[in-house]
Amino acid sequence: MSEVKFSKEHEWIKVEGDTATIGITKHATEMLGDIVFAELPDKGSNVEKDGTAGVVESTKAASDVYTPVSGEVVDTNQTIVDDPAKINEDPEGSAWFFKLKLKDPSEMDSLMSRDEYEKFAKENS
């Protein structure tokens, strides 16, 4: 069974085996508004926990996308680059941003459960 965890920067992460899928949360898309641009990391690049791994721009603001764990980028979702509006439609599903081969699975321990994240998002909005 894969578990979904959340970061304080409003990213979600779902791990299956040694691969993590990462995207931005529904809460993040609600704060940003209509997303018009997405930039993703390059396949094969290495990203470090809490480092910048991409950018999203909306009609209201631009925002960095951070990686909640370290690893090597093994896949990116070209669909959201071609049609950024898809991020607003299904942010925690088909509009994932990138996949990583996990460097250190213990980094997951510092992330929040869905209940913890929802409480955090409510208190910080």
Buried (B, 14 or more C-beta within 10 A) or exposed (E): EEEBBBBBBBBBBBBEEEBBBBBBBBBBBEBBEEBBEBBBBEEEBEBBBBEEBBEBBBEEEEBEBBBBBBBBBBBBBEBBBEEBEBBBEBBBEEBBBBBBBBBEEEBBEEBBEBEEBBEBBEEEE
